[in-house]
């Protein structure tokens, strides 16, 4: 949630920040006007923050950061808890900031559809580990290998079914008593495996999507 004073106007919030960051008084008004213009906030500059929507508050928070003319902006979930039109607007504003202010913008987000519309480079973390770090244009023509686990009940004929019908999508399989665990390459392959197996009458125990975030970045999903 943006840390803004509810009882001050948008302009007064920004003016307070110029003092907190020791911006010269002679340049403060110009910096405020530029930030308001970049974030399309001039029309609500004299409104109290308490009257603003969540999306407008997000934009005011961005404007506040622009006052110090940063070289790098780090944003945590800027698309969270706002409606789709506002997400699109914030995305366009971030692109404008990166271009007009010549700033590097780093965005942490689970909204991959929005991220792929603005990012030049994508880094995916899973349990604190980097599983993908690649330019978006390269991701569009490559498909990272991502493990996903599907567990079936071991029944007669299932091993043969896997070997002869679905061997191209498998990475590994292991049998342990009453169950057979299969690791497949991508999330789309999970759907294919489950559909084919269930239609053939083989009982399913569970599906573990594994590295779900990077799976969403595979070639097929980026083009859906």
ABEGO torsion letter per residue (X at the ends): XBBBBAABBAAAAAAAAAAAAGBBAAAAAAAAAAAAAAAGAAAAAABBAAABBAAAAAAAAAAAAAAAGBABBBBBGAABGBBAAAAAAAAAAAAAAAAAAGBBBBBBBABAAAAAAABABBBBBBGGBBABBBBAAAAAABBBBBBBBBBBBBBBGAAAAAAAAAAAABABBBBBEABBBBBBABAAAAAAAAAAAAAAGBBBABBBAEBAAAAAABAAAAAX
